[in-house]
Amino acid sequence: MNQVIISEFLIKEVIDHARNQLPYESCGLLAGTDGKVNSFWVLENELKSDRRFFVSKTEVAKTLEQIAERKENVIAIYHSHPTTAAIPSSYDMINHPDSTIKMLIVSFKSEPPEAKCYHILHRTYLECPFLIET
C-alpha cells in the first residue's frame, strides 16, 4: 500500500509530541496494518540535537516487540525538523533503515506545522499520499 492513512487524533499527538521536544528533533514510530496507522510510539532522541536524531538499537528492538505483540507493522518512522522544511535531508535518507517503511516529517519552519510523508529509496525520495481521517 502506497498511501498512509492516519487519524486526525494521532497526527495531532505526533505534532504535540514534536512540539514538546523543541528545540530538539523528536522521533518515533507509526504502526498499524494495510497502510492505516493505529498506534503511535514515542522514541527518545538520545542525541538531544536540533538537526539529528538517534535511538539505540535496544530501545528500537523493545518497541518493535511491542508493535509485533499488537499484530501491527511499522508503517512509518517519524521525526521533526525544528527549523527546516519537511523534506528529507541527506542524513535522513542515508540512515533510513528500510525502503518498505515510510518517513513522516513534521516541520516547525512555519505555523501551523507541516507534516509530509515520503518513500525513501536509494538516497532519493518521493512524496507519498498522506490521508488524515476525521
Buried (B, 14 or more C-beta within 10 A) or exposed (E): EEEBBBBEEBBEBBBEBBBEBEEBBBBBBBBBEEBBBBBBBBBBBEBEEBEBBBBEEEEBEEBBEEBEEEEBBBBBBBBBBBEBEBBBBEEBBEEBEEEEBBBBBBBBEEEEBBBBBBBBEEEEBEEBEBEBEE
